[in-house]
Amino acid sequence: MSGLDDIAVNFRLNGEPRSLMAPADRRLIDFMREDLSLVGAKKACSVGRCGACTVLLDGQPANACLLMLWQLEGRDVVSPEGLDENADVAILRAALASENAFQCGYCAPGFVTALIALLRERPDADDAAMRAALEGNICRCTGYHSILRGARAAAEALRVARAATAGEPA
């Protein structure tokens, strides 16, 4: 126990409303992993430098290790598990896998979360935008070339899929 008073927090996590009492210093990463067994976001550096704990906060990438539960009041959080049923995420993951983007996979959820946020906002993102979106993510196993190739392939596959859905030529 932290010794701090508990506070009421109401937010959405993976589309589900959450209402809870939590110590003011309780971090989102600890709540997800310890209380809910949502372990897709990894607890690694704990200081916001590696990106392994990346979640979407109101659609934007954020480090769950830096987010206190009180900061989530009225907000929408999506963990890597919350992305599982999304068709765009499936395309992104397949493209990354086809390029052998990751070796151990520990960092993969953070990269996928950061990339899907970028590709939703900027489907035509170029290499510079992809590199900028991934600046907060560290992979200790691979060079980043395979990750960027996968991101490029995903951007193209998403463009084709969206054009097909809209009935436009790719």
Backbone as JSON Lines, residues from 0, in Angstrom:
{"i":0,"aa":"M","n":[0.84,-1.18,0.0],"ca":[0.0,0.0,0.0],"c":[0.87,1.23,0.0]}
{"i":1,"aa":"S","n":[0.45,2.24,-0.69],"ca":[1.28,3.41,-0.89],"c":[1.22,4.42,0.23]}
{"i":2,"aa":"G","n":[0.22,4.36,1.04],"ca":[0.06,5.36,2.08],"c":[-0.72,6.58,1.6]}
{"i":3,"aa":"L","n":[-0.98,6.65,0.31],"ca":[-1.77,7.74,-0.23],"c":[-3.24,7.36,-0.21]}
{"i":4,"aa":"D","n":[-4.1,8.35,-0.11],"ca":[-5.53,8.07,-0.12],"c":[-5.98,7.51,-1.46]}
{"i":5,"aa":"D","n":[-6.95,6.62,-1.41],"ca":[-7.54,6.1,-2.64],"c":[-8.41,7.18,-3.27]}
{"i":6,"aa":"I","n":[-8.46,7.15,-4.6],"ca":[-9.29,8.08,-5.34],"c":[-10.18,7.29,-6.29]}
{"i":7,"aa":"A","n":[-11.32,7.85,-6.62],"ca":[-12.23,7.22,-7.57],"c":[-11.77,7.55,-8.99]}
{"i":8,"aa":"V","n":[-11.79,6.53,-9.84],"ca":[-11.38,6.71,-11.23],"c":[-12.39,6.0,-12.12]}
{"i":9,"aa":"N","n":[-12.83,6.69,-13.17],"ca":[-13.77,6.13,-14.14],"c":[-13.19,6.35,-15.53]}
{"i":10,"aa":"F","n":[-13.0,5.25,-16.26],"ca":[-12.45,5.33,-17.62],"c":[-12.88,4.09,-18.39]}
{"i":11,"aa":"R","n":[-12.53,4.03,-19.66],"ca":[-12.82,2.87,-20.49],"c":[-11.5,2.18,-20.81]}
{"i":12,"aa":"L","n":[-11.49,0.86,-20.67],"ca":[-10.32,0.07,-21.02],"c":[-10.77,-1.0,-22.0]}
{"i":13,"aa":"N","n":[-10.24,-0.95,-23.21],"ca":[-10.61,-1.89,-24.27],"c":[-12.11,-1.91,-24.49]}
{"i":14,"aa":"G","n":[-12.72,-0.73,-24.43],"ca":[-14.14,-0.59,-24.68],"c":[-15.04,-0.84,-23.51]}
{"i":15,"aa":"E","n":[-14.48,-1.31,-22.4],"ca":[-15.27,-1.63,-21.21],"c":[-15.13,-0.52,-20.16]}
{"i":16,"aa":"P","n":[-16.26,-0.05,-19.62],"ca":[-16.16,0.96,-18.55],"c":[-15.52,0.36,-17.3]}
{"i":17,"aa":"R","n":[-14.68,1.13,-16.68],"ca":[-14.03,0.74,-15.43],"c":[-14.28,1.83,-14.39]}
{"i":18,"aa":"S","n":[-14.73,1.42,-13.23],"ca":[-14.9,2.33,-12.1],"c":[-14.19,1.67,-10.92]}
{"i":19,"aa":"L","n":[-13.24,2.38,-10.33],"ca":[-12.49,1.76,-9.25],"c":[-11.96,2.81,-8.29]}
{"i":20,"aa":"M","n":[-11.59,2.33,-7.14],"ca":[-10.88,3.14,-6.16],"c":[-9.43,2.69,-6.22]}
{"i":21,"aa":"A","n":[-8.52,3.64,-6.33],"ca":[-7.11,3.28,-6.47],"c":[-6.23,4.28,-5.75]}
{"i":22,"aa":"P","n":[-5.1,3.83,-5.25],"ca":[-4.14,4.77,-4.66],"c":[-3.72,5.79,-5.72]}
{"i":23,"aa":"A","n":[-3.49,7.0,-5.31],"ca":[-3.14,8.07,-6.24],"c":[-1.87,7.77,-7.02]}
{"i":24,"aa":"D","n":[-1.0,6.92,-6.49],"ca":[0.25,6.62,-7.17],"c":[0.23,5.28,-7.91]}
{"i":25,"aa":"R","n":[-0.94,4.72,-8.15],"ca":[-1.06,3.44,-8.85],"c":[-0.91,3.67,-10.35]}
{"i":26,"aa":"R","n":[0.01,2.94,-10.96],"ca":[0.27,3.09,-12.39],"c":[-0.63,2.17,-13.22]}
{"i":27,"aa":"L","n":[-0.94,2.63,-14.43],"ca":[-1.77,1.85,-15.34],"c":[-1.13,0.5,-15.64]}
{"i":28,"aa":"I","n":[0.16,0.46,-15.89],"ca":[0.82,-0.8,-16.23],"c":[0.64,-1.83,-15.12]}
{"i":29,"aa":"D","n":[0.75,-1.4,-13.88],"ca":[0.58,-2.32,-12.75],"c":[-0.86,-2.8,-12.64]}
{"i":30,"aa":"F","n":[-1.8,-1.89,-12.82],"ca":[-3.22,-2.25,-12.76],"c":[-3.55,-3.28,-13.84]}
{"i":31,"aa":"M","n":[-3.12,-3.01,-15.08],"ca":[-3.44,-3.94,-16.17],"c":[-2.82,-5.32,-15.93]}
{"i":32,"aa":"R","n":[-1.57,-5.35,-15.59],"ca":[-0.87,-6.63,-15.46],"c":[-1.23,-7.39,-14.18]}
{"i":33,"aa":"E","n":[-1.26,-6.69,-13.06],"ca":[-1.47,-7.36,-11.77],"c":[-2.93,-7.61,-11.44]}
{"i":34,"aa":"D","n":[-3.79,-6.66,-11.77],"ca":[-5.2,-6.79,-11.4],"c":[-6.05,-7.45,-12.48]}
{"i":35,"aa":"L","n":[-5.7,-7.23,-13.75],"ca":[-6.53,-7.72,-14.84],"c":[-5.88,-8.82,-15.68]}
{"i":36,"aa":"S","n":[-4.63,-9.13,-15.4],"ca":[-3.87,-10.12,-16.18],"c":[-3.79,-9.77,-17.65]}
{"i":37,"aa":"L","n":[-3.79,-8.48,-17.95],"ca":[-3.56,-8.0,-19.32],"c":[-2.06,-7.78,-19.44]}
{"i":38,"aa":"V","n":[-1.37,-8.74,-20.04],"ca":[0.09,-8.72,-20.03],"c":[0.7,-8.39,-21.4]}
{"i":39,"aa":"G","n":[-0.11,-7.93,-22.34],"ca":[0.41,-7.55,-23.65],"c":[1.37,-6.39,-23.54]}
{"i":40,"aa":"A","n":[1.01,-5.38,-22.78],"ca":[1.93,-4.27,-22.52],"c":[2.94,-4.76,-21.51]}
{"i":41,"aa":"K","n":[4.2,-4.64,-21.85],"ca":[5.26,-5.19,-21.01],"c":[5.77,-4.15,-20.01]}
{"i":42,"aa":"K","n":[6.12,-4.63,-18.84],"ca":[6.72,-3.78,-17.81],"c":[8.22,-3.97,-17.93]}
{"i":43,"aa":"A","n":[8.88,-2.98,-18.51],"ca":[10.31,-3.12,-18.78],"c":[11.1,-2.03,-18.08]}
{"i":44,"aa":"C","n":[11.3,-0.89,-18.73],"ca":[12.17,0.13,-18.15],"c":[11.53,0.9,-17.0]}
{"i":45,"aa":"S","n":[10.22,1.02,-17.0],"ca":[9.45,1.73,-15.97],"c":[9.71,3.22,-15.9]}
{"i":46,"aa":"V","n":[10.39,3.77,-16.91],"ca":[10.63,5.22,-16.94],"c":[10.27,5.84,-18.3]}
{"i":47,"aa":"G","n":[9.52,5.12,-19.12],"ca":[9.03,5.68,-20.37],"c":[10.04,5.79,-21.49]}
{"i":48,"aa":"R","n":[11.06,4.96,-21.48],"ca":[12.09,5.08,-22.51],"c":[12.1,3.95,-23.54]}
{"i":49,"aa":"C","n":[11.43,2.83,-23.24],"ca":[11.58,1.68,-24.14],"c":[10.35,1.41,-25.02]}
{"i":50,"aa":"G","n":[9.17,1.87,-24.63],"ca":[7.98,1.67,-25.43],"c":[7.32,0.32,-25.28]}
{"i":51,"aa":"A","n":[7.87,-0.57,-24.49],"ca":[7.29,-1.92,-24.34],"c":[5.9,-1.88,-23.72]}
{"i":52,"aa":"C","n":[5.58,-0.84,-22.99],"ca":[4.28,-0.74,-22.31],"c":[3.28,0.14,-23.06]}
{"i":53,"aa":"T","n":[3.53,0.42,-24.33],"ca":[2.69,1.35,-25.08],"c":[1.24,0.89,-25.15]}
{"i":54,"aa":"V","n":[0.35,1.83,-24.85],"ca":[-1.11,1.68,-25.0],"c":[-1.59,2.86,-25.82]}
{"i":55,"aa":"L","n":[-2.85,2.81,-26.22],"ca":[-3.46,3.97,-26.85],"c":[-4.28,4.7,-25.8]}
{"i":56,"aa":"L","n":[-4.03,5.97,-25.64],"ca":[-4.78,6.83,-24.73],"c":[-5.51,7.84,-25.6]}
{"i":57,"aa":"D","n":[-6.83,7.7,-25.66],"ca":[-7.63,8.53,-26.55],"c":[-7.08,8.48,-27.98]}
{"i":58,"aa":"G","n":[-6.64,7.29,-28.39],"ca":[-6.17,7.06,-29.75],"c":[-4.72,7.37,-30.0]}
{"i":59,"aa":"Q","n":[-4.02,7.91,-29.02],"ca":[-2.61,8.27,-29.19],"c":[-1.72,7.37,-28.35]}
{"i":60,"aa":"P","n":[-0.53,7.02,-28.85],"ca":[0.37,6.17,-28.06],"c":[0.78,6.86,-26.76]}
{"i":61,"aa":"A","n":[0.83,6.07,-25.71],"ca":[1.25,6.57,-24.39],"c":[1.91,5.43,-23.63]}
{"i":62,"aa":"N","n":[2.83,5.77,-22.77],"ca":[3.52,4.76,-21.96],"c":[2.71,4.48,-20.71]}
{"i":63,"aa":"A","n":[2.26,3.24,-20.57],"ca":[1.46,2.86,-19.4],"c":[2.26,2.92,-18.11]}
{"i":64,"aa":"C","n":[3.59,2.86,-18.21],"ca":[4.41,2.94,-17.0],"c":[4.46,4.36,-16.45]}
{"i":65,"aa":"L","n":[4.09,5.34,-17.26],"ca":[4.1,6.74,-16.82],"c":[2.72,7.27,-16.48]}
{"i":66,"aa":"L","n":[1.69,6.49,-16.75],"ca":[0.32,6.93,-16.52],"c":[-0.18,6.46,-15.16]}
{"i":67,"aa":"M","n":[-0.55,7.42,-14.33],"ca":[-1.19,7.1,-13.06],"c":[-2.68,6.91,-13.34]}
{"i":68,"aa":"L","n":[-3.32,6.05,-12.6],"ca":[-4.74,5.79,-12.83],"c":[-5.57,7.07,-12.75]}
{"i":69,"aa":"W","n":[-5.23,7.98,-11.85],"ca":[-6.02,9.21,-11.72],"c":[-5.99,10.03,-13.0]}
{"i":70,"aa":"Q","n":[-4.98,9.86,-13.83],"ca":[-4.89,10.6,-15.09],"c":[-5.84,10.07,-16.15]}
{"i":71,"aa":"L","n":[-6.46,8.94,-15.89],"ca":[-7.33,8.3,-16.88],"c":[-8.79,8.72,-16.75]}
{"i":72,"aa":"E","n":[-9.12,9.52,-15.78],"ca":[-10.51,9.92,-15.54],"c":[-11.17,10.39,-16.84]}
{"i":73,"aa":"G","n":[-12.24,9.67,-17.23],"ca":[-13.02,10.03,-18.41],"c":[-12.35,9.72,-19.74]}
{"i":74,"aa":"R","n":[-11.26,9.0,-19.72],"ca":[-10.49,8.77,-20.95],"c":[-10.7,7.35,-21.47]}
{"i":75,"aa":"D","n":[-10.2,7.12,-22.66],"ca":[-10.32,5.83,-23.32],"c":[-8.93,5.22,-23.5]}
{"i":76,"aa":"V","n":[-8.73,4.02,-22.96],"ca":[-7.45,3.33,-23.04],"c":[-7.64,2.03,-23.82]}
{"i":77,"aa":"V","n":[-6.71,1.75,-24.73],"ca":[-6.71,0.47,-25.45],"c":[-5.34,-0.16,-25.24]}
{"i":78,"aa":"S","n":[-5.35,-1.35,-24.66],"ca":[-4.12,-2.11,-24.46],"c":[-3.85,-2.94,-25.72]}
{"i":79,"aa":"P","n":[-2.68,-3.57,-25.82],"ca":[-2.45,-4.44,-26.99],"c":[-3.54,-5.5,-27.16]}
{"i":80,"aa":"E","n":[-4.08,-6.01,-26.06],"ca":[-5.16,-7.01,-26.16],"c":[-6.41,-6.42,-26.79]}
{"i":81,"aa":"G","n":[-6.64,-5.15,-26.57],"ca":[-7.81,-4.49,-27.12],"c":[-7.72,-4.28,-28.63]}
{"i":82,"aa":"L","n":[-6.56,-4.49,-29.18],"ca":[-6.36,-4.37,-30.63],"c":[-6.6,-5.69,-31.36]}
{"i":83,"aa":"D","n":[-6.74,-6.77,-30.62],"ca":[-6.76,-8.11,-31.22],"c":[-7.81,-8.33,-32.3]}
{"i":84,"aa":"E","n":[-8.97,-7.75,-32.17],"ca":[-10.06,-8.02,-33.11],"c":[-10.11,-7.02,-34.26]}
{"i":85,"aa":"N","n":[-9.16,-6.09,-34.33],"ca":[-9.17,-5.05,-35.34],"c":[-8.53,-5.55,-36.63]}
{"i":86,"aa":"A","n":[-9.25,-5.41,-37.76],"ca":[-8.75,-5.9,-39.05],"c":[-7.47,-5.18,-39.47]}
{"i":87,"aa":"D","n":[-7.38,-3.88,-39.23],"ca":[-6.17,-3.14,-39.58],"c":[-4.97,-3.66,-38.8]}
{"i":88,"aa":"V","n":[-5.17,-4.0,-37.55],"ca":[-4.09,-4.52,-36.72],"c":[-3.66,-5.9,-37.23]}
{"i":89,"aa":"A","n":[-4.61,-6.7,-37.66],"ca":[-4.27,-8.02,-38.22],"c":[-3.4,-7.85,-39.46]}
{"i":90,"aa":"I","n":[-3.72,-6.89,-40.31],"ca":[-2.92,-6.61,-41.51],"c":[-1.52,-6.16,-41.11]}
{"i":91,"aa":"L","n":[-1.44,-5.26,-40.13],"ca":[-0.14,-4.77,-39.66],"c":[0.7,-5.91,-39.09]}
{"i":92,"aa":"R","n":[0.11,-6.72,-38.23],"ca":[0.84,-7.84,-37.63],"c":[1.33,-8.82,-38.7]}
{"i":93,"aa":"A","n":[0.48,-9.1,-39.7],"ca":[0.87,-10.02,-40.78],"c":[2.04,-9.46,-41.58]}
{"i":94,"aa":"A","n":[2.0,-8.17,-41.85],"ca":[3.1,-7.54,-42.6],"c":[4.39,-7.57,-41.81]}
{"i":95,"aa":"L","n":[4.32,-7.31,-40.52],"ca":[5.51,-7.37,-39.67],"c":[6.05,-8.8,-39.61]}
{"i":96,"aa":"A","n":[5.17,-9.77,-39.49],"ca":[5.59,-11.17,-39.44],"c":[6.24,-11.58,-40.76]}
{"i":97,"aa":"S","n":[5.67,-11.13,-41.88],"ca":[6.23,-11.52,-43.18],"c":[7.64,-10.97,-43.38]}
{"i":98,"aa":"E","n":[7.96,-9.9,-42.7],"ca":[9.31,-9.31,-42.78],"c":[10.21,-9.78,-41.63]}
{"i":99,"aa":"N","n":[9.73,-10.74,-40.84],"ca":[10.5,-11.21,-39.68],"c":[10.99,-10.04,-38.84]}
{"i":100,"aa":"A","n":[10.06,-9.15,-38.53],"ca":[10.4,-7.9,-37.86],"c":[10.94,-8.09,-36.45]}
{"i":101,"aa":"F","n":[10.53,-9.15,-35.79],"ca":[10.93,-9.33,-34.39],"c":[11.52,-10.71,-34.17]}
{"i":102,"aa":"Q","n":[12.44,-10.8,-33.25],"ca":[13.02,-12.09,-32.89],"c":[12.33,-12.63,-31.64]}
{"i":103,"aa":"C","n":[12.56,-11.99,-30.5],"ca":[11.97,-12.53,-29.26],"c":[10.51,-12.1,-29.1]}
{"i":104,"aa":"G","n":[10.13,-10.97,-29.65],"ca":[8.75,-10.51,-29.6],"c":[8.38,-9.68,-28.38]}
{"i":105,"aa":"Y","n":[9.3,-9.5,-27.45],"ca":[8.98,-8.75,-26.23],"c":[8.51,-7.33,-26.54]}
{"i":106,"aa":"C","n":[9.15,-6.69,-27.5],"ca":[8.84,-5.31,-27.83],"c":[7.69,-5.19,-28.83]}
{"i":107,"aa":"A","n":[7.3,-6.28,-29.46],"ca":[6.34,-6.25,-30.56],"c":[5.02,-5.55,-30.22]}
{"i":108,"aa":"P","n":[4.39,-5.81,-29.07],"ca":[3.13,-5.11,-28.8],"c":[3.27,-3.59,-28.78]}
{"i":109,"aa":"G","n":[4.37,-3.09,-28.26],"ca":[4.59,-1.65,-28.24],"c":[4.76,-1.08,-29.63]}
{"i":110,"aa":"F","n":[5.53,-1.77,-30.48],"ca":[5.71,-1.33,-31.85],"c":[4.39,-1.36,-32.61]}
{"i":111,"aa":"V","n":[3.63,-2.44,-32.46],"ca":[2.34,-2.55,-33.16],"c":[1.4,-1.44,-32.72]}
{"i":112,"aa":"T","n":[1.34,-1.17,-31.43],"ca":[0.45,-0.12,-30.92],"c":[0.85,1.24,-31.46]}
{"i":113,"aa":"A","n":[2.14,1.55,-31.45],"ca":[2.6,2.84,-31.98],"c":[2.34,2.95,-33.48]}
{"i":114,"aa":"L","n":[2.59,1.87,-34.21],"ca":[2.39,1.91,-35.66],"c":[0.92,2.02,-36.04]}
{"i":115,"aa":"I","n":[0.05,1.31,-35.34],"ca":[-1.37,1.39,-35.72],"c":[-1.91,2.79,-35.47]}
{"i":116,"aa":"A","n":[-1.44,3.44,-34.42],"ca":[-1.86,4.82,-34.17],"c":[-1.42,5.72,-35.32]}
{"i":117,"aa":"L","n":[-0.2,5.55,-35.78],"ca":[0.3,6.34,-36.9],"c":[-0.5,6.06,-38.17]}
{"i":118,"aa":"L","n":[-0.67,4.78,-38.51],"ca":[-1.3,4.43,-39.78],"c":[-2.8,4.76,-39.8]}
{"i":119,"aa":"R","n":[-3.42,4.85,-38.66],"ca":[-4.81,5.31,-38.61],"c":[-4.89,6.81,-38.9]}
{"i":120,"aa":"E","n":[-3.94,7.53,-38.35],"ca":[-3.92,8.99,-38.51],"c":[-3.35,9.4,-39.86]}
{"i":121,"aa":"R","n":[-2.33,8.68,-40.31],"ca":[-1.64,9.01,-41.56],"c":[-1.42,7.75,-42.37]}
{"i":122,"aa":"P","n":[-2.44,7.28,-43.1],"ca":[-2.28,6.05,-43.87],"c":[-1.18,6.13,-44.92]}
{"i":123,"aa":"D","n":[-0.82,7.34,-45.32],"ca":[0.22,7.54,-46.33],"c":[1.57,7.88,-45.7]}
{"i":124,"aa":"A","n":[1.76,7.52,-44.45],"ca":[2.99,7.86,-43.72],"c":[4.22,7.38,-44.49]}
{"i":125,"aa":"D","n":[5.21,8.25,-44.57],"ca":[6.47,7.89,-45.21],"c":[7.46,7.38,-44.16]}
{"i":126,"aa":"D","n":[8.66,7.03,-44.63],"ca":[9.66,6.49,-43.71],"c":[9.97,7.44,-42.57]}
{"i":127,"aa":"A","n":[10.07,8.73,-42.86],"ca":[10.39,9.7,-41.81],"c":[9.31,9.71,-40.73]}
{"i":128,"aa":"A","n":[8.05,9.65,-41.15],"ca":[6.95,9.64,-40.18],"c":[6.96,8.34,-39.37]}
{"i":129,"aa":"M","n":[7.27,7.23,-40.04],"ca":[7.33,5.94,-39.33],"c":[8.46,5.94,-38.31]}
{"i":130,"aa":"R","n":[9.61,6.44,-38.7],"ca":[10.74,6.52,-37.77],"c":[10.39,7.41,-36.58]}
{"i":131,"aa":"A","n":[9.76,8.53,-36.86],"ca":[9.38,9.46,-35.78],"c":[8.37,8.79,-34.84]}
{"i":132,"aa":"A","n":[7.41,8.06,-35.4],"ca":[6.39,7.41,-34.56],"c":[7.0,6.32,-33.69]}
{"i":133,"aa":"L","n":[8.11,5.76,-34.11],"ca":[8.74,4.65,-33.38],"c":[9.91,5.09,-32.51]}
{"i":134,"aa":"E","n":[10.16,6.39,-32.42],"ca":[11.3,6.87,-31.65],"c":[11.29,6.41,-30.2]}
{"i":135,"aa":"G","n":[10.14,6.23,-29.62],"ca":[10.05,5.83,-28.22],"c":[10.06,4.34,-28.0]}
{"i":136,"aa":"N","n":[10.31,3.56,-29.05],"ca":[10.3,2.1,-28.93],"c":[11.7,1.54,-29.18]}
{"i":137,"aa":"I","n":[12.11,0.63,-28.31],"ca":[13.42,0.01,-28.43],"c":[13.26,-1.48,-28.65]}
{"i":138,"aa":"C","n":[14.0,-1.99,-29.63],"ca":[14.11,-3.43,-29.85],"c":[15.57,-3.79,-29.63]}
{"i":139,"aa":"R","n":[15.81,-4.74,-28.77],"ca":[17.18,-5.12,-28.47],"c":[17.65,-6.32,-29.28]}
{"i":140,"aa":"C","n":[16.77,-6.92,-30.08],"ca":[17.13,-8.12,-30.82],"c":[17.47,-7.86,-32.29]}
{"i":141,"aa":"T","n":[16.68,-7.03,-32.94],"ca":[16.83,-6.87,-34.39],"c":[17.35,-5.48,-34.7]}
{"i":142,"aa":"G","n":[17.79,-5.33,-35.92],"ca":[17.98,-3.98,-36.45],"c":[16.58,-3.49,-36.77]}
{"i":143,"aa":"Y","n":[16.42,-2.26,-36.96],"ca":[15.1,-1.7,-37.2],"c":[14.67,-1.8,-38.66]}
{"i":144,"aa":"H","n":[15.56,-2.26,-39.53],"ca":[15.24,-2.33,-40.95],"c":[14.05,-3.25,-41.22]}
{"i":145,"aa":"S","n":[14.02,-4.41,-40.58],"ca":[12.91,-5.34,-40.8],"c":[11.6,-4.78,-40.25]}
{"i":146,"aa":"I","n":[11.67,-4.03,-39.18],"ca":[10.46,-3.41,-38.62],"c":[9.95,-2.36,-39.59]}
{"i":147,"aa":"L","n":[10.83,-1.55,-40.14],"ca":[10.42,-0.52,-41.1],"c":[9.9,-1.15,-42.4]}
{"i":148,"aa":"R","n":[10.53,-2.23,-42.85],"ca":[10.0,-2.91,-44.04],"c":[8.58,-3.42,-43.77]}
{"i":149,"aa":"G","n":[8.37,-4.0,-42.6],"ca":[7.03,-4.47,-42.24],"c":[6.04,-3.33,-42.16]}
{"i":150,"aa":"A","n":[6.46,-2.21,-41.61],"ca":[5.58,-1.04,-41.52],"c":[5.21,-0.53,-42.9]}
{"i":151,"aa":"R","n":[6.2,-0.47,-43.8],"ca":[5.92,-0.04,-45.18],"c":[4.95,-1.01,-45.86]}
{"i":152,"aa":"A","n":[5.19,-2.3,-45.69],"ca":[4.31,-3.31,-46.3],"c":[2.89,-3.19,-45.73]}
{"i":153,"aa":"A","n":[2.8,-2.93,-44.43],"ca":[1.48,-2.77,-43.8],"c":[0.77,-1.54,-44.35]}
{"i":154,"aa":"A","n":[1.49,-0.45,-44.5],"ca":[0.88,0.79,-45.02],"c":[0.3,0.53,-46.41]}
{"i":155,"aa":"E","n":[1.05,-0.19,-47.24],"ca":[0.58,-0.5,-48.6],"c":[-0.62,-1.44,-48.54]}
{"i":156,"aa":"A","n":[-0.55,-2.48,-47.71],"ca":[-1.67,-3.43,-47.6],"c":[-2.92,-2.74,-47.06]}
{"i":157,"aa":"L","n":[-2.75,-1.84,-46.12],"ca":[-3.9,-1.11,-45.58],"c":[-4.5,-0.19,-46.64]}
{"i":158,"aa":"R","n":[-3.64,0.44,-47.44],"ca":[-4.14,1.31,-48.51],"c":[-4.97,0.5,-49.5]}
{"i":159,"aa":"V","n":[-4.47,-0.67,-49.88],"ca":[-5.19,-1.54,-50.81],"c":[-6.51,-2.01,-50.19]}
{"i":160,"aa":"A","n":[-6.48,-2.42,-48.92],"ca":[-7.7,-2.89,-48.25],"c":[-8.74,-1.78,-48.15]}
{"i":161,"aa":"R","n":[-8.31,-0.59,-47.83],"ca":[-9.25,0.55,-47.71],"c":[-9.83,0.92,-49.06]}
{"i":162,"aa":"A","n":[-9.0,0.88,-50.11],"ca":[-9.49,1.18,-51.45],"c":[-10.53,0.14,-51.88]}
{"i":163,"aa":"A","n":[-10.27,-1.13,-51.57],"ca":[-11.21,-2.2,-51.92],"c":[-12.53,-2.02,-51.19]}
{"i":164,"aa":"T","n":[-12.45,-1.65,-49.94],"ca":[-13.66,-1.43,-49.14],"c":[-14.46,-0.26,-49.7]}
{"i":165,"aa":"A","n":[-13.77,0.77,-50.15],"ca":[-14.43,1.95,-50.69],"c":[-14.83,1.76,-52.15]}
{"i":166,"aa":"G","n":[-14.43,0.63,-52.76],"ca":[-14.78,0.36,-54.14],"c":[-13.93,1.17,-55.11]}
{"i":167,"aa":"E","n":[-12.75,1.6,-54.69],"ca":[-11.86,2.38,-55.53],"c":[-10.73,1.49,-56.03]}
{"i":168,"aa":"P","n":[-10.13,1.88,-57.16],"ca":[-8.95,1.11,-57.6],"c":[-7.77,1.37,-56.66]}
{"i":169,"aa":"A","n":[-6.98,0.34,-56.44],"ca":[-5.82,0.46,-55.54],"c":[-4.75,1.2,-56.21]}
